[in-house]
Amino acid sequence: MTLVSGSRRGHVSRGVPLPLLVPALVGLAFLLLPLIALLVRAPWRSLPDQLTSTEVWQALQLSLVSATAATAVSLVLGVPLAWLLARTDFPGRGLVRALVTLPLVLPPVVGGVALLLALGRNGVVGQWLDAWFGITLPFTTAGVVVAEAFVAMPFLVISVEGTLRAADPRYEEAATTLGASRFTAFRRVTLPLIAPGIAAGAVLAWARALGEFGATITFAGNFPGRTQTMPLAVYLALQNDPAAAIALSLVLLAVSIAVLAGLRERWMTASS
């Protein structure tokens, strides 16, 4: 009976009701049609020239560097935060988790305004950074990294926290009973166990940082060569040079597909 029921579960699509099939196909077309249109209207002949132009290359280079830096910041800060949420019990942990995931649903422009109020020259913390250390983050390349890390870090935290909750904590407990400190147990036992989750979270964070627009343009501005990332260049080029906008969009599309392909094995393993 188990085999039969399992076989039936694996072939539930044989008798799909028409009221479900039609909207499903419409939904699939709705999601695929814009991507197909992008590929159809792409200037394939002039694409190499578009991608090697100075403006596009500057935006591409800045996007790759800033996204990588934002991912590094997310790793340094997000992995310990995920461990804190997964392995410790403290008052208000649920509230802290909700606040950590808030940037996932917060409009990016609102996040940029919040960053300005916190880290701007007259911000809650930014005024002291400017007065004491001469550090000004808004409208700088460092500001791009900060904005991207703000929106990307929750992806890493969620991924790592889920991996930590799935990992058996008895390995860490065994290491501590053998004389290892909590940090040593984390470094030598926990990190190797959760490495796939960290890698998946880092890839998701990097992809999210690469595609960030709202918080970046609000907090860092849109200055070519300094704060103009690829999404900002797409928005600007769409008004003046649609071919360049399509070329940049194709690059972002290729990166997104590569991210999904890289994470497919992990998702399939988790769902099986």
C-alpha positions as CSV (number, residue, x, y, z in Angstrom):
1,M,0.0,0.0,0.0
2,T,2.8,2.4,0.8
3,L,4.4,1.8,-2.6
4,V,1.1,2.3,-4.4
5,S,0.3,5.5,-2.5
6,G,3.8,6.8,-3.1
7,S,3.5,6.1,-6.8
8,R,0.2,7.9,-6.9
9,R,1.7,10.9,-5.2
10,G,4.4,11.0,-7.7
11,H,1.9,11.1,-10.6
12,V,-0.7,13.5,-9.4
13,S,-0.5,15.5,-12.6
14,R,-2.3,12.8,-14.7
15,G,-5.8,14.0,-13.9
16,V,-5.3,17.8,-13.5
17,P,-8.7,19.5,-13.3
18,L,-9.2,22.1,-16.1
19,P,-10.0,24.9,-13.5
20,L,-6.5,24.4,-12.1
21,L,-4.7,23.7,-15.4
22,V,-5.8,26.9,-17.2
23,P,-4.7,29.4,-14.5
24,A,-1.5,27.4,-14.0
25,L,-0.6,27.8,-17.6
26,V,-1.6,31.5,-17.6
27,G,0.6,32.0,-14.6
28,L,3.5,30.2,-16.2
29,A,3.1,32.4,-19.3
30,F,2.9,35.5,-17.2
31,L,6.2,34.7,-15.6
32,L,8.0,33.6,-18.7
33,L,6.7,36.0,-21.3
34,P,8.8,39.1,-20.1
35,L,11.9,37.0,-20.0
36,I,11.3,35.7,-23.5
37,A,10.6,39.2,-24.7
38,L,14.0,40.3,-23.3
39,L,15.7,37.5,-25.2
40,V,13.8,38.2,-28.4
41,R,14.5,41.9,-28.4
42,A,18.1,41.7,-27.3
43,P,20.6,43.4,-29.6
44,W,22.7,40.3,-30.1
45,R,24.8,41.7,-32.9
46,S,25.8,44.8,-31.0
47,L,25.9,43.1,-27.6
48,P,29.7,42.7,-27.4
49,D,30.1,46.5,-28.1
50,Q,27.4,47.3,-25.5
51,L,29.0,45.2,-22.8
52,T,32.5,46.6,-23.5
53,S,31.5,50.3,-23.4
54,T,33.0,52.4,-20.6
55,E,29.7,53.1,-18.8
56,V,28.6,49.5,-18.8
57,W,31.9,48.2,-17.8
58,Q,32.2,50.7,-14.9
59,A,28.7,49.7,-13.7
60,L,29.5,46.0,-14.1
61,Q,32.8,46.3,-12.3
62,L,31.3,48.3,-9.4
63,S,28.4,45.9,-9.1
64,L,30.6,42.9,-8.8
65,V,33.0,44.5,-6.3
66,S,30.3,46.0,-4.1
67,A,28.2,42.8,-4.1
68,T,31.2,40.7,-3.1
69,A,32.1,43.2,-0.4
70,A,28.5,43.3,0.9
71,T,28.5,39.5,0.9
72,A,31.7,39.5,3.0
73,V,30.1,41.9,5.5
74,S,27.0,39.7,5.6
75,L,29.2,36.6,6.3
76,V,31.2,38.3,9.1
77,L,28.0,39.6,10.8
78,G,25.3,37.3,9.6
79,V,26.8,33.9,10.5
80,P,27.3,34.8,14.2
81,L,23.8,36.3,14.2
82,A,22.3,33.1,12.8
83,W,24.1,31.1,15.4
84,L,22.7,33.3,18.1
85,L,19.2,32.9,16.9
86,A,19.5,29.1,16.4
87,R,21.6,28.0,19.4
88,T,20.7,30.4,22.2
89,D,17.5,31.1,24.1
90,F,17.1,34.7,25.3
91,P,14.1,37.0,26.0
92,G,12.7,38.5,22.9
93,R,14.4,36.1,20.5
94,G,11.2,36.0,18.3
95,L,11.2,39.8,18.1
96,V,14.8,39.8,17.1
97,R,14.2,37.2,14.4
98,A,11.3,39.3,13.1
99,L,13.5,42.4,13.0
100,V,16.3,40.6,11.2
101,T,14.0,39.4,8.5
102,L,12.2,42.8,8.2
103,P,14.4,44.0,5.3
104,L,13.0,41.1,3.3
105,V,9.6,42.7,3.2
106,L,10.5,46.3,3.7
107,P,10.4,48.4,0.6
108,P,14.0,49.1,-0.4
109,V,13.5,52.8,-0.7
110,V,12.3,52.9,2.9
111,G,15.4,51.0,3.8
112,G,17.5,53.6,2.1
113,V,15.7,56.4,3.9
114,A,16.3,54.5,7.2
115,L,20.0,54.2,6.4
116,L,20.2,57.9,5.7
117,L,18.5,58.7,9.1
118,A,20.9,56.3,10.8
119,L,24.2,56.8,9.0
120,G,23.8,60.1,7.1
121,R,25.9,63.1,8.1
122,N,23.1,64.2,10.5
123,G,22.0,60.7,11.3
124,V,21.7,59.1,14.7
125,V,25.1,57.4,14.3
126,G,26.4,59.0,11.1
127,Q,26.9,62.4,12.8
128,W,29.4,60.8,15.3
129,L,31.2,58.9,12.6
130,D,31.7,62.2,10.7
131,A,32.7,64.2,13.8
132,W,35.0,61.6,15.4
133,F,36.5,59.7,12.5
134,G,35.7,61.8,9.4
135,I,33.7,58.9,7.9
136,T,30.9,59.8,5.5
137,L,29.0,56.9,4.0
138,P,26.1,58.4,1.9
139,F,26.8,58.9,-1.8
140,T,30.1,56.9,-1.7
141,T,31.1,53.4,-2.8
142,A,31.2,52.3,0.8
143,G,27.6,53.5,1.0
144,V,26.7,51.2,-1.8
145,V,28.2,48.3,0.1
146,V,26.3,49.2,3.3
147,A,23.0,49.5,1.4
148,E,23.5,46.2,-0.3
149,A,24.5,44.4,2.9
150,F,21.4,45.8,4.6
151,V,19.0,44.2,2.1
152,A,21.1,41.0,1.5
153,M,22.2,39.9,5.0
154,P,18.7,38.5,5.9
155,F,19.0,36.0,3.1
156,L,22.2,34.7,4.6
157,V,20.9,34.7,8.2
158,I,17.8,32.7,7.3
159,S,19.7,30.1,5.3
160,V,22.4,29.6,8.0
161,E,19.8,29.6,10.8
162,G,17.8,26.9,9.1
163,T,21.0,24.8,8.5
164,L,22.0,25.2,12.2
165,R,18.5,24.1,13.4
166,A,18.8,21.0,11.1
167,A,22.3,20.2,12.4
168,D,22.6,17.9,15.4
169,P,23.8,20.0,18.4
170,R,25.2,16.9,20.1
171,Y,28.4,17.2,18.1
172,E,29.1,20.6,19.6
173,E,28.2,19.2,23.1
174,A,30.6,16.3,22.6
175,A,33.3,18.7,21.6
176,T,32.8,20.9,24.7
177,T,32.8,17.8,27.0
178,L,36.2,16.9,25.5
179,G,37.6,20.3,26.6
180,A,37.0,22.5,23.6
181,S,35.6,26.0,24.2
182,R,32.3,27.0,22.7
183,F,34.1,29.1,20.0
184,T,36.5,26.2,19.2
185,A,33.6,23.8,18.9
186,F,31.9,26.3,16.6
187,R,35.0,26.8,14.5
188,R,36.1,23.2,14.2
189,V,32.8,21.3,14.4
190,T,29.8,23.5,13.6
191,L,31.3,25.4,10.7
192,P,32.2,22.3,8.6
193,L,28.7,20.9,9.3
194,I,26.9,24.0,8.1
195,A,29.3,24.9,5.3
196,P,26.7,24.1,2.5
197,G,24.1,26.3,4.2
198,I,26.6,29.1,4.5
199,A,27.6,28.7,0.8
200,A,23.9,28.8,-0.3
201,G,23.2,31.8,1.9
202,A,26.2,33.6,0.6
203,V,25.2,33.0,-3.0
204,L,21.7,34.2,-2.3
205,A,23.0,37.3,-0.5
206,W,25.4,38.0,-3.4
207,A,22.7,37.8,-6.0
208,R,20.4,40.0,-3.9
209,A,23.1,42.6,-3.4
210,L,23.9,42.5,-7.2
211,G,20.3,43.3,-8.0
212,E,19.7,45.9,-5.3
213,F,18.2,49.2,-6.6
214,G,16.0,51.2,-4.2
215,A,18.2,51.3,-1.1
216,T,21.3,52.0,-3.2
217,I,19.9,54.9,-5.1
218,T,18.4,56.4,-2.0
219,F,21.4,56.1,0.3
220,A,24.3,56.1,-2.2
221,G,23.0,58.0,-5.2
222,N,23.6,57.4,-8.9
223,F,27.1,58.7,-9.7
224,P,28.8,56.9,-12.7
225,G,32.0,55.2,-11.7
226,R,31.4,55.7,-7.9
227,T,27.9,54.5,-7.0
228,Q,26.2,53.6,-10.2
229,T,25.6,49.8,-10.1
230,M,24.1,47.7,-12.9
231,P,20.5,48.1,-11.8
232,L,20.9,51.9,-11.6
233,A,22.7,51.8,-15.0
234,V,19.7,49.9,-16.5
235,Y,17.3,52.5,-15.2
236,L,19.3,55.3,-16.6
237,A,20.1,53.7,-19.9
238,L,16.5,52.8,-20.4
239,Q,15.8,56.5,-20.9
240,N,18.7,57.3,-23.2
241,D,20.0,54.0,-24.7
242,P,17.6,51.1,-24.6
243,A,20.1,48.8,-26.2
244,A,22.5,49.2,-23.3
245,A,19.7,48.7,-20.9
246,I,18.8,45.4,-22.5
247,A,22.4,44.3,-22.5
248,L,22.8,45.0,-18.8
249,S,19.5,43.3,-18.1
250,L,20.8,40.2,-20.0
251,V,23.8,40.2,-17.7
252,L,21.7,40.3,-14.6
253,L,19.4,37.6,-16.0
254,A,22.4,35.4,-16.7
255,V,23.6,35.9,-13.1
256,S,20.2,35.0,-11.8
257,I,20.0,31.8,-13.8
258,A,23.5,30.8,-12.7
259,V,22.5,31.3,-9.1
260,L,19.4,29.2,-9.5
261,A,21.4,26.5,-11.3
262,G,24.0,26.5,-8.5
263,L,21.4,26.1,-5.8
264,R,19.2,23.6,-7.6
265,E,21.0,20.6,-6.2
266,R,20.7,21.9,-2.7
267,W,16.9,22.6,-3.1
268,M,16.3,19.2,-4.7
269,T,18.2,17.5,-1.9
270,A,16.2,19.4,0.7
271,S,12.8,18.5,-0.9
272,S,13.5,14.8,-1.4
